[in-house]
Amino acid sequence: MSEDQYMGNLYQRFPVTIEKGSGAHVWDADGKEYIDCMGGYGVALVGHQNQRVNDAIKGQIEKIITVHSSLYNKTREEFLKLLIELAPKGLTQVHLNNSGAEAIEAAIKFARKFTGKKGMVAMKGSYHGKSFGALSLTFNPKYKKAFEPLLEKVSFASFGDIESLRSVVDDDTAFVILEPIQGESGINVAPDGFLQEVRKLCDEKGILLIFDEIQAGLGRTGRLWACEHWNTSPDILCLAKGIAGGVPMGATLVKPDILSVISKGEHSSTFGGNPLSCAAGIAALKALTEDGLIENSEKMGKIFRDGLEKLKEKHTMIREIRGKGLMIGIEMKFEVKDILMGLIDKGVLMLYSGRNILRVLPPLIISEEDITKVLHALDSILTKEEQKRDVQG
Protein backbone atom coordinates (compact mmCIF):
# COMPACT_ATOMS: atom_id res chain seq x y z
CA MET A 1 0.00 0.00 0.00
CA SER A 2 1.59 3.26 -1.11
CA GLU A 3 0.39 5.18 1.98
CA ASP A 4 3.06 3.35 3.98
CA GLN A 5 5.95 5.14 2.26
CA TYR A 6 4.64 8.48 3.56
CA MET A 7 3.15 7.59 6.94
CA GLY A 8 5.91 5.57 8.53
CA ASN A 9 5.33 2.39 10.46
CA LEU A 10 3.04 3.86 13.12
CA TYR A 11 -0.06 1.70 12.77
CA GLN A 12 -0.82 -1.99 12.86
CA ARG A 13 -2.43 -2.10 9.40
CA PHE A 14 -4.81 -4.44 7.64
CA PRO A 15 -4.46 -5.05 3.88
CA VAL A 16 -7.80 -3.36 3.01
CA THR A 17 -8.35 0.00 1.24
CA ILE A 18 -11.75 1.35 2.29
CA GLU A 19 -13.50 3.48 -0.30
CA LYS A 20 -17.04 4.04 1.03
CA GLY A 21 -19.44 3.12 3.79
CA SER A 22 -23.14 2.95 4.58
CA GLY A 23 -24.65 2.03 7.94
CA ALA A 24 -22.69 -0.88 9.40
CA HIS A 25 -21.12 -1.80 6.03
CA VAL A 26 -18.02 -0.59 4.18
CA TRP A 27 -16.66 -1.34 0.71
CA ASP A 28 -13.05 -1.58 -0.43
CA ALA A 29 -11.52 -0.12 -3.59
CA ASP A 30 -12.38 -3.33 -5.50
CA GLY A 31 -16.03 -3.14 -4.46
CA LYS A 32 -15.86 -5.96 -1.88
CA GLU A 33 -18.35 -5.47 0.96
CA TYR A 34 -17.53 -5.90 4.68
CA ILE A 35 -19.55 -5.85 7.87
CA ASP A 36 -17.76 -3.21 9.94
CA CYS A 37 -17.16 -4.39 13.51
CA MET A 38 -14.19 -2.01 13.84
CA GLY A 39 -16.29 1.12 13.47
CA GLY A 40 -13.17 3.31 13.17
CA TYR A 41 -12.16 2.22 16.70
CA GLY A 42 -15.61 3.21 17.91
CA VAL A 43 -15.95 6.47 15.96
CA ALA A 44 -18.63 5.25 13.50
CA LEU A 45 -21.12 5.17 16.37
CA VAL A 46 -24.21 6.36 14.44
CA GLY A 47 -23.25 4.49 11.26
CA HIS A 48 -21.45 5.46 8.05
CA GLN A 49 -23.26 8.03 5.89
CA ASN A 50 -25.73 8.77 8.70
CA GLN A 51 -28.32 10.96 7.01
CA ARG A 52 -28.69 13.38 9.92
CA VAL A 53 -24.91 13.87 10.13
CA ASN A 54 -24.46 14.23 6.36
CA ASP A 55 -27.27 16.80 6.12
CA ALA A 56 -25.91 18.76 9.10
CA ILE A 57 -22.39 18.92 7.64
CA LYS A 58 -23.67 20.00 4.21
CA GLY A 59 -25.90 22.65 5.79
CA GLN A 60 -23.08 24.04 7.95
CA ILE A 61 -20.54 24.14 5.10
CA GLU A 62 -22.92 26.48 3.27
CA LYS A 63 -22.71 28.92 6.23
CA ILE A 64 -19.24 28.85 7.83
CA ILE A 65 -16.73 26.17 8.84
CA THR A 66 -14.60 27.87 11.50
CA VAL A 67 -15.49 30.32 14.26
CA HIS A 68 -12.91 30.60 17.05
CA SER A 69 -14.28 30.47 20.60
CA SER A 70 -13.32 34.12 21.11
CA LEU A 71 -16.45 34.78 19.03
CA TYR A 72 -19.96 33.42 19.57
CA ASN A 73 -21.75 31.01 17.26
CA LYS A 74 -25.34 29.72 17.29
CA THR A 75 -24.47 26.19 16.10
CA ARG A 76 -22.00 25.82 18.98
CA GLU A 77 -24.56 27.18 21.42
CA GLU A 78 -27.16 24.66 20.24
CA PHE A 79 -24.69 21.77 20.53
CA LEU A 80 -23.61 22.78 24.05
CA LYS A 81 -27.23 23.10 25.18
CA LEU A 82 -28.09 19.63 23.86
CA LEU A 83 -24.95 18.01 25.30
CA ILE A 84 -25.57 19.45 28.77
CA GLU A 85 -29.23 18.38 28.71
CA LEU A 86 -28.04 14.81 28.15
CA ALA A 87 -24.98 14.88 30.45
CA PRO A 88 -24.75 13.04 33.80
CA LYS A 89 -26.09 14.99 36.77
CA GLY A 90 -24.11 18.07 37.82
CA LEU A 91 -21.93 18.33 34.73
CA THR A 92 -23.11 21.68 33.42
CA GLN A 93 -20.01 23.16 31.78
CA VAL A 94 -17.87 22.03 28.85
CA HIS A 95 -14.49 22.56 27.26
CA LEU A 96 -14.65 21.59 23.59
CA ASN A 97 -11.54 20.16 21.96
CA ASN A 98 -10.74 17.76 19.12
CA SER A 99 -9.89 14.27 20.35
CA GLY A 100 -9.89 11.87 23.27
CA ALA A 101 -6.32 12.65 24.26
CA GLU A 102 -7.12 16.38 24.28
CA ALA A 103 -10.20 15.78 26.43
CA ILE A 104 -7.95 13.99 28.95
CA GLU A 105 -5.24 16.71 28.84
CA ALA A 106 -7.87 19.35 29.70
CA ALA A 107 -9.20 17.19 32.55
CA ILE A 108 -5.70 16.84 34.06
CA LYS A 109 -5.16 20.61 34.06
CA PHE A 110 -8.62 21.45 35.40
CA ALA A 111 -8.37 18.89 38.22
CA ARG A 112 -4.88 19.94 39.31
CA LYS A 113 -5.70 23.65 39.32
CA PHE A 114 -9.03 23.15 41.12
CA THR A 115 -7.65 20.94 43.90
CA GLY A 116 -4.23 22.59 44.16
CA LYS A 117 -2.85 19.05 44.45
CA LYS A 118 -0.40 17.18 42.22
CA GLY A 119 -0.96 13.43 42.67
CA MET A 120 -2.78 11.45 39.99
CA VAL A 121 -4.17 7.94 40.23
CA ALA A 122 -5.18 5.80 37.26
CA MET A 123 -5.95 2.10 36.92
CA LYS A 124 -3.79 -0.83 35.88
CA GLY A 125 -4.93 -1.74 32.37
CA SER A 126 -5.93 1.86 31.64
CA TYR A 127 -5.66 3.57 28.28
CA HIS A 128 -6.19 7.33 28.07
CA GLY A 129 -4.27 8.35 24.94
CA LYS A 130 -0.74 8.95 23.74
CA SER A 131 -0.06 12.67 24.22
CA PHE A 132 2.29 13.28 27.16
CA GLY A 133 -0.23 13.81 29.95
CA ALA A 134 -2.64 11.15 28.70
CA LEU A 135 0.27 8.74 28.17
CA SER A 136 1.39 9.29 31.76
CA LEU A 137 -2.01 7.95 32.89
CA THR A 138 -1.92 5.00 30.47
CA PHE A 139 -0.74 1.80 32.13
CA ASN A 140 0.96 -0.28 29.45
CA PRO A 141 4.75 0.24 29.72
CA LYS A 142 5.29 -0.59 26.02
CA TYR A 143 3.68 2.73 25.04
CA LYS A 144 5.67 4.74 27.56
CA LYS A 145 9.18 3.39 27.97
CA ALA A 146 10.80 5.26 25.06
CA PHE A 147 9.32 8.62 26.10
CA GLU A 148 10.12 8.77 29.80
CA PRO A 149 10.34 10.79 31.96
CA LEU A 150 6.62 11.52 31.69
CA LEU A 151 4.46 13.36 34.25
CA GLU A 152 5.54 12.75 37.84
CA LYS A 153 3.31 11.67 40.69
CA VAL A 154 1.21 9.10 38.83
CA SER A 155 0.19 5.92 40.68
CA PHE A 156 -1.78 2.92 39.44
CA ALA A 157 -4.37 0.94 41.40
CA SER A 158 -5.82 -2.45 40.47
CA PHE A 159 -9.03 -2.00 38.48
CA GLY A 160 -11.98 -3.25 40.50
CA ASP A 161 -10.07 -3.39 43.81
CA ILE A 162 -11.08 -0.60 46.21
CA GLU A 163 -8.42 -1.58 48.79
CA SER A 164 -5.71 -1.24 46.14
CA LEU A 165 -7.03 2.25 45.35
CA ARG A 166 -7.20 3.16 49.03
CA SER A 167 -3.54 2.19 49.39
CA VAL A 168 -2.29 4.57 46.65
CA VAL A 169 -4.32 7.74 47.31
CA ASP A 170 -2.90 10.27 49.76
CA ASP A 171 -3.29 13.89 50.87
CA ASP A 172 -1.76 15.13 47.61
CA THR A 173 -4.04 13.14 45.27
CA ALA A 174 -5.81 15.57 42.92
CA PHE A 175 -7.88 13.01 41.02
CA VAL A 176 -8.67 9.40 40.28
CA ILE A 177 -9.31 8.59 36.61
CA LEU A 178 -10.86 5.41 35.24
CA GLU A 179 -12.78 3.92 32.33
CA PRO A 180 -16.02 2.29 33.58
CA ILE A 181 -15.24 -0.38 30.97
CA GLN A 182 -11.58 -0.58 29.98
CA GLY A 183 -11.27 -0.68 26.19
CA GLU A 184 -7.70 -1.17 25.02
CA SER A 185 -6.77 -3.74 27.65
CA GLY A 186 -9.51 -6.15 26.68
CA ILE A 187 -13.02 -4.85 27.48
CA ASN A 188 -12.74 -5.21 31.26
CA VAL A 189 -16.06 -4.31 32.88
CA ALA A 190 -15.96 -2.68 36.32
CA PRO A 191 -17.24 -5.15 38.93
CA ASP A 192 -20.59 -4.21 40.50
CA GLY A 193 -20.20 -1.79 43.39
CA PHE A 194 -16.70 -0.64 42.41
CA LEU A 195 -17.64 2.71 40.85
CA GLN A 196 -19.86 3.52 43.85
CA GLU A 197 -17.00 2.68 46.23
CA VAL A 198 -14.58 4.87 44.24
CA ARG A 199 -17.08 7.75 44.29
CA LYS A 200 -17.47 7.42 48.07
CA LEU A 201 -13.69 7.28 48.65
CA CYS A 202 -13.11 10.36 46.47
CA ASP A 203 -15.85 12.28 48.32
CA GLU A 204 -14.36 11.35 51.70
CA LYS A 205 -10.87 12.51 50.72
CA GLY A 206 -11.67 15.59 48.62
CA ILE A 207 -10.41 13.94 45.42
CA LEU A 208 -11.95 14.60 42.01
CA LEU A 209 -13.31 11.60 40.10
CA ILE A 210 -12.77 11.59 36.33
CA PHE A 211 -14.52 9.09 34.07
CA ASP A 212 -13.01 8.45 30.65
CA GLU A 213 -16.01 7.45 28.52
CA ILE A 214 -14.24 8.18 25.24
CA GLN A 215 -14.86 4.60 24.10
CA ALA A 216 -17.63 3.46 26.46
CA GLY A 217 -19.87 6.54 26.38
CA LEU A 218 -22.63 7.80 24.08
CA GLY A 219 -24.78 4.67 23.89
CA ARG A 220 -21.98 2.19 23.18
CA THR A 221 -22.86 0.02 26.21
CA GLY A 222 -26.64 0.13 25.80
CA ARG A 223 -26.98 3.18 28.07
CA LEU A 224 -26.19 6.76 27.06
CA TRP A 225 -23.39 6.84 29.65
CA ALA A 226 -21.54 3.72 30.80
CA CYS A 227 -21.52 5.03 34.39
CA GLU A 228 -25.35 4.78 34.37
CA HIS A 229 -24.99 1.00 34.69
CA TRP A 230 -23.69 1.66 38.21
CA ASN A 231 -25.77 4.76 38.96
CA THR A 232 -22.64 6.90 39.54
CA SER A 233 -21.64 10.35 38.26
CA PRO A 234 -18.11 11.77 37.99
CA ASP A 235 -16.84 15.31 38.62
CA ILE A 236 -15.31 15.37 35.13
CA LEU A 237 -16.32 13.33 32.07
CA CYS A 238 -14.12 12.94 28.98
CA LEU A 239 -15.76 12.22 25.63
CA ALA A 240 -14.66 11.94 21.99
CA LYS A 241 -14.73 9.19 19.30
CA GLY A 242 -18.32 9.11 17.95
CA ILE A 243 -19.55 12.35 19.54
CA ALA A 244 -19.68 14.17 16.17
CA GLY A 245 -20.60 11.25 13.94
CA GLY A 246 -17.07 10.84 12.58
CA VAL A 247 -15.87 14.46 12.51
CA PRO A 248 -13.00 15.06 14.99
CA MET A 249 -14.26 16.34 18.33
CA GLY A 250 -13.54 15.90 22.02
CA ALA A 251 -15.32 17.30 25.07
CA THR A 252 -14.41 17.64 28.73
CA LEU A 253 -17.57 18.03 30.83
CA VAL A 254 -17.16 19.42 34.34
CA LYS A 255 -19.01 20.61 37.40
CA PRO A 256 -19.24 24.42 37.24
CA ASP A 257 -17.08 25.17 40.31
CA ILE A 258 -14.17 23.34 38.64
CA LEU A 259 -14.11 25.42 35.47
CA SER A 260 -14.58 28.65 37.43
CA VAL A 261 -10.99 28.42 38.77
CA ILE A 262 -9.45 28.38 35.27
CA SER A 263 -8.42 31.87 34.21
CA LYS A 264 -8.84 33.25 30.69
CA GLY A 265 -6.12 31.89 28.42
CA GLU A 266 -4.98 29.09 30.77
CA HIS A 267 -6.47 26.51 28.45
CA SER A 268 -7.77 26.89 24.89
CA SER A 269 -8.12 25.16 21.53
CA THR A 270 -8.00 26.77 18.08
CA PHE A 271 -10.30 24.20 16.48
CA GLY A 272 -12.31 23.32 19.61
CA GLY A 273 -16.02 23.97 19.13
CA ASN A 274 -15.77 24.78 15.42
CA PRO A 275 -19.25 24.98 13.86
CA LEU A 276 -18.68 22.04 11.51
CA SER A 277 -17.97 19.63 14.38
CA CYS A 278 -20.80 21.14 16.43
CA ALA A 279 -23.32 20.74 13.60
CA ALA A 280 -22.26 17.10 13.19
CA GLY A 281 -22.38 16.74 16.99
CA ILE A 282 -25.98 17.94 17.20
CA ALA A 283 -26.93 15.44 14.49
CA ALA A 284 -25.06 12.57 16.18
CA LEU A 285 -26.64 13.25 19.59
CA LYS A 286 -30.10 13.43 18.03
CA ALA A 287 -29.49 10.20 16.09
CA LEU A 288 -28.50 8.47 19.35
CA THR A 289 -31.40 9.74 21.43
CA GLU A 290 -34.24 10.04 18.88
CA ASP A 291 -33.60 7.17 16.44
CA GLY A 292 -33.47 4.28 18.92
CA LEU A 293 -29.73 3.67 18.63
CA ILE A 294 -29.11 3.27 22.38
CA GLU A 295 -31.94 0.72 22.64
CA ASN A 296 -30.59 -1.07 19.56
CA SER A 297 -27.14 -1.17 21.15
CA GLU A 298 -28.53 -2.91 24.21
CA LYS A 299 -30.72 -5.32 22.22
CA MET A 300 -28.16 -6.22 19.51
CA GLY A 301 -25.38 -6.41 22.10
CA LYS A 302 -27.32 -9.06 23.99
CA ILE A 303 -27.99 -11.05 20.77
CA PHE A 304 -24.28 -10.77 19.85
CA ARG A 305 -23.03 -11.86 23.28
CA ASP A 306 -25.55 -14.73 23.51
CA GLY A 307 -24.36 -15.94 20.10
CA LEU A 308 -20.73 -15.69 21.19
CA GLU A 309 -21.47 -17.65 24.39
CA LYS A 310 -22.89 -20.45 22.18
CA LEU A 311 -19.67 -20.38 20.11
CA LYS A 312 -17.68 -20.57 23.36
CA GLU A 313 -19.47 -23.81 24.25
CA LYS A 314 -18.50 -25.20 20.86
CA HIS A 315 -14.92 -23.88 20.58
CA THR A 316 -12.45 -24.46 23.39
CA MET A 317 -10.21 -21.73 21.89
CA ILE A 318 -12.54 -19.09 23.39
CA ARG A 319 -11.67 -18.29 26.99
CA GLU A 320 -14.20 -15.58 27.89
CA ILE A 321 -16.81 -13.18 26.46
CA ARG A 322 -16.99 -9.76 28.14
CA GLY A 323 -18.77 -6.45 27.66
CA LYS A 324 -22.00 -4.49 27.70
CA GLY A 325 -24.09 -3.35 24.75
CA LEU A 326 -22.00 -3.25 21.57
CA MET A 327 -18.67 -3.02 23.39
CA ILE A 328 -17.57 -6.65 23.37
CA GLY A 329 -14.32 -8.49 24.03
CA ILE A 330 -13.69 -12.11 22.97
CA GLU A 331 -10.68 -13.46 24.84
CA MET A 332 -8.99 -16.36 23.06
CA LYS A 333 -6.40 -18.82 24.31
CA PHE A 334 -4.17 -17.95 21.33
CA GLU A 335 -3.09 -14.88 19.36
CA VAL A 336 -5.87 -13.51 17.17
CA LYS A 337 -3.96 -12.27 14.11
CA ASP A 338 -4.91 -15.25 11.90
CA ILE A 339 -8.54 -14.99 13.01
CA LEU A 340 -8.65 -11.29 12.06
CA MET A 341 -7.18 -12.04 8.62
CA GLY A 342 -9.61 -14.92 8.15
CA LEU A 343 -12.51 -12.62 9.00
CA ILE A 344 -11.30 -10.11 6.38
CA ASP A 345 -11.47 -12.88 3.76
CA LYS A 346 -15.05 -13.56 4.82
CA GLY A 347 -16.05 -9.87 4.66
CA VAL A 348 -15.86 -8.95 8.34
CA LEU A 349 -13.62 -6.25 9.87
CA MET A 350 -12.84 -6.67 13.56
CA LEU A 351 -10.33 -5.21 16.03
CA TYR A 352 -7.83 -6.71 18.43
CA SER A 353 -7.36 -5.62 22.04
CA GLY A 354 -4.06 -7.06 23.12
CA ARG A 355 -2.62 -10.03 21.26
CA ASN A 356 -5.24 -12.59 22.21
CA ILE A 357 -8.47 -10.59 22.42
CA LEU A 358 -10.90 -9.76 19.61
CA ARG A 359 -12.70 -6.45 20.09
CA VAL A 360 -16.11 -5.66 18.62
CA LEU A 361 -17.15 -1.98 18.25
CA PRO A 362 -19.68 -1.87 15.40
CA PRO A 363 -21.96 1.07 14.58
CA LEU A 364 -24.94 1.03 16.94
CA ILE A 365 -27.30 0.52 14.00
CA ILE A 366 -26.00 -2.98 13.26
CA SER A 367 -28.78 -5.50 12.49
CA GLU A 368 -29.46 -9.01 13.77
CA GLU A 369 -28.89 -10.28 10.21
CA ASP A 370 -25.36 -8.81 10.20
CA ILE A 371 -24.62 -10.24 13.63
CA THR A 372 -25.70 -13.71 12.46
CA LYS A 373 -23.33 -13.42 9.48
CA VAL A 374 -20.44 -12.37 11.73
CA LEU A 375 -21.10 -15.30 14.10
CA HIS A 376 -21.17 -17.72 11.15
CA ALA A 377 -17.89 -16.32 9.80
CA LEU A 378 -16.22 -16.57 13.22
CA ASP A 379 -17.57 -20.09 13.73
CA SER A 380 -16.12 -21.35 10.45
CA ILE A 381 -12.73 -19.71 11.05
CA LEU A 382 -12.44 -21.16 14.57
CA THR A 383 -13.39 -24.60 13.23
CA LYS A 384 -10.58 -24.32 10.63
CA GLU A 385 -8.09 -23.05 13.23
CA GLU A 386 -8.91 -25.94 15.55
CA GLN A 387 -8.52 -28.47 12.74
CA LYS A 388 -5.16 -26.90 11.84
CA ARG A 389 -3.99 -27.10 15.47
CA ASP A 390 -5.17 -30.72 15.76
CA VAL A 391 -3.10 -31.61 12.71
CA GLN A 392 -0.06 -29.72 14.03
CA GLY A 393 -0.56 -30.99 17.59
N, C-alpha and C positions, 0 to 999 in steps of 0.2 A: 504494500500500500504506500503510495507516494507521500502521504501525509507524514510518515515516519521520518523522512529525511529532513523535515523542517521542525518537527515537534520534539525531537529527542525521545529518549526511552523513559518517559515519565509515567505512562499508563500501562496497566495490564490490558492488552487489547485482544479483541475477538476479530476473526477474519471476515467481517461483515460490513458492507458499506450501505448505510441506511439512507434512503432517498426520500421517503414520505411516510406519513402515518395517519391513521384514522381510528379513533376510539382506543381499543386495547390491541390494535394491530399495526405493524409497520411492514414496509416493503423495502427490499434492497435494490441496488442499482440494476440488477438483472430481472427485477419484477417478482422475485420470490417473496412470499408472504410469511410473516412470523407472528405468533402470539407473544406480546411483549410483557414478560414478567420481570423485566429489569426496570421499566418505567423511568429511564434516565436517573437511576439511583433514587427513585421516589419522587422525582420532579413532575412526571406526567400524571399527576394525581387525578385531574378531572378529565383525562383522556387526551389523545392527540387530536388536533383540529377541533377542539371543543368550540361549538358554535358561538356560545356566549363570549368566550375569550377572543376568538377571531374577530367577531363584530366589534367588541370593545377596542381592540388594538387598531382596527381600521378606522373606527370613528375618532379615536384620539389622534392618530397620525394626521388626520385632516385638520386638526386644531393646532396642537403644539406638542413636541416630544419632550423638551426639557424645560423645567422651571426650577431653579435653585431654591432651596428652602429659606433663603433670605427674602423671597417673595412669596405671596400667597397663591394658592391655586385651588379651584373648586373640585377638581377630580381628586386631588389629594385629600381634601377635607371630607369628601364623601367616603373615600376608602377608610380613613381613620375612624370616622363615625361608625361605619359598619363593623370594622375590626374590634373596636372597643365594646360594641353591643354584644359581640359574640365571645369576648375574652373571659377567662376565668375571673371569678369574683375579686374585686379590689384592684385589678390591673387596668388603670384608667388613663395611662399615658404611654406614649410610644416613641422610640427612636427608630426611624426607617433607614435601612442600609441596603446592602446588595447581595448578601450571601450568608450562609450559616456561620462561617468563621467570623465574619464581621459582626453578626448578632452577638456572638460569644465575647468578642473583644470589647464591645460596648458594655456588656453585662459586667465584665471584670472591672472596668474603670468605674462604673456607677457604684458597684458594691463596695469597692475599696474606698472611694471618696466618701460615700454615705456613712460607712461604719468607722472610718478612720483607722481601720485595722488592715494588716498585711497578709495574714495567713489564708491559704486557699485549700479546700479539701474537695477532691474528686473521687471517683470510684475506680477500683481495679476493673479493667475491661472497658473503661470509658473511651469514647471517641468524640472529640469536640471540634476537630478541624486541624489545619496544618499551618496557619499563621502563628507567629511566635507565642502569643498569649494562649491561644486555643490549643496549640501543640503542647504547651506546658501542662495543660489539664488533661491531655490525652495519655492513656496509660501505656500503650504498647511501646516498649523501648526501641523497636526497630525503626519507628518513625522519628525518634528523637535523638538517638545516639550521636549522629554526625553533626548535629546543630547545637549541642550543649556548649556553654551553659545557657539554659533557658531561664524562665522566671524563677526566682527563689521562693521559698516558703510554700511549696506545694506538697501536700500529703495525699496518700491514697488509702481509702478504707475499702473493705470487702463489700461488694454489692450485695445488699440483702441482709447484712449483719450489723444490727444497731450497736452491738457492743464494740465491734471493730471501729465503727464511726466515733463512738463515745471516747475511745482510746486515742484518737488522733486530733480531735478538736481541742482548742485551748483558748485562753483569754484573748489571743491575738487572731483568732479565726474570723475573717470577714464574711466568708460565705462557704456554703456547701453546694456543689453542683452535681446533678445527676440526670441521666436519661431514664424516664419511667420504664421504658423498654430499651435495653442497649442494642443498637443496630449493628455496628461494625464487628463487634466481638461475638456475634452469633445469635441475635434475637433472644437475649436473656430478659425474661419478664420479671419485674420486681415481685418478690413474694408478698402475699397478702399481709397487710398491716405495716409493712416496712416504710412506705411513704408517710403514713400517719405518724409513725414513731420518729422519723427524721424531722417532720414538721414540728412535733412537740419538743424535740431536743433543741432545734434551732430557736424556737420561741423562748425556751428556758434560758438559753445562753446569749441571746441577743445577736444571733447569727442570721444572715440572710440566706434564704433557700432559693436556688436557681434551678429551674427545670429546663433542660434542653429537649424541646419537642420538635427539633428540626426535621427528624425522620419520622417520629411517632405521632406528631400532631396533625391537626386539620383532617380528621376523619379516617386516617390510615388504620386505626385500631378498632373501628366500629363505633367510636365515640368521637365527638369533635376534638376533644383534648384527651390525650392518653391518661392524664392525671385524674380525669373523671372516674375511671375505673376504680380508683381508691378514694374518691371523694376528698381530694386534697388540692389546695391551691398554693402556688409558689409566691415569692415576693417579686421575682423576675422570671419572665418566660421568653425563651429564644426560639424564633421561628424562621424558616426559609423554605428551601426545596420547592414544594408545589404551591406556595402561597399566591403566586401570580400566574398560575396556569402554564408555567414554562419560561416566563420572562424572569431574568435575574431580580431577586428581591430578598431582603432579610428584614426582620423586625425584632426589636427588643422591647417587650412590654413590661412596664414597671408600675409599682404603686407610686402615687403622686409625690409622697414625701421624699422618695429616693431621687427622682429627677430634679426636684427643687434645689438640691445642693450642688448641682452641676452648673457652673457659671457659663455665660455666653462664650463660645469659642473653645471651650475645653474638650468638646467632642463634636465632630461634624462629618458630613459625607457629601461630596459633590453630586453624586448621582442619586443618593438616598431620597426616596419619595418623588422620583421623577414621574410626571403624569402618565407616561406610557405604562410603566410598571403598576401604577396605582389603578389605572383603567382596567388592566388585565387582572389585578388583584380583586377589584370589585366583582368582576365577572366570575372569577374562580370561587370566591366566597359564596356568591349567590348560587353557583352551580352545586357546591357542596351542600348548602343548607336548603335549597328550594327544589332541587332535582332528584332528591332521594339517594344521593351518593353515599352518605354516611350509613344509612340503613342497608344499602347494597353491600357496603364494605363488611358490615357485621354478618349479613346473611351469606354472602359468597365466601367470606373467610371461614365460616363454619363448615360450609360444603367442601371447601378446599382441604381444610384440616381433617375433616372426617374421612375424605378420600385418601389422604396421605396416611392416616392411621391404619386404614385397610391395607395400603401398600406395605406398611411397616410389619404387619402380621405376616405378609407373604415374603418379604425380602429381609433377610437377616443383616444385610448391609446397612440398613437404616437403624440408627441408634435412638434418635429422639425427634419428635415434632414439637416445635415451640411457637408461641406467638399469640396475637390477638388480631381480629379483623383480617385485613389483607397485609399484615406484616408478619411473615412466616419464615421460620428457620427449619431446615431439614438437616439434622446432624447425621453424617455418615460415619462408618468405621474406617473409611479410606479417603484419600484425596479425591476431590470432585472434578478435577480438570477434564478427564475423559467424559464424564457425565455431561458437563456443560457443552462440550464439543458435539457429543451425540445428540443433545437436545437441539443444537443449531441445525444439524442435518435434518431433524424432524420438524423444523419450523417453530422452535420455541426458544426465546431468549430468556436466560435466567442469570442471576448473580451468584457470586460466592461471598462468604463471610468467614474469613479464615480458610485454611486449606481444605478442611473437611466438612464445611457447612454450605449447603445451598440456601440462597436467600431469595425470597419471593416478594417483590414490591410492584405488583401490576397496577395500572390505572384502576380507580375505584369503580369504574363502569364495567369491569369485566363480567362476562356472562357465564352461566352454568355450563353452556355448551363449550365455551373455551376452556373452562376448568377441566371438564371431562377429557378434552383432547390433550391437555397438558398431562393429566394423570396417566392416560394411555401411553403417551410418549415416554414418560418417566418409567412406567412399568416395563415397557419393552426394552429400554436401555439397561435397566437394572437386571433384567433377566439375562441379557447378553453378557453383561459384566460378570454376573455370577457364573455363567457357563464358562467364560474365559478363565476365571480364577480357579474353577474346578479342574479344568484341563491343565492349567499351570501348576496347581497345587498337587 
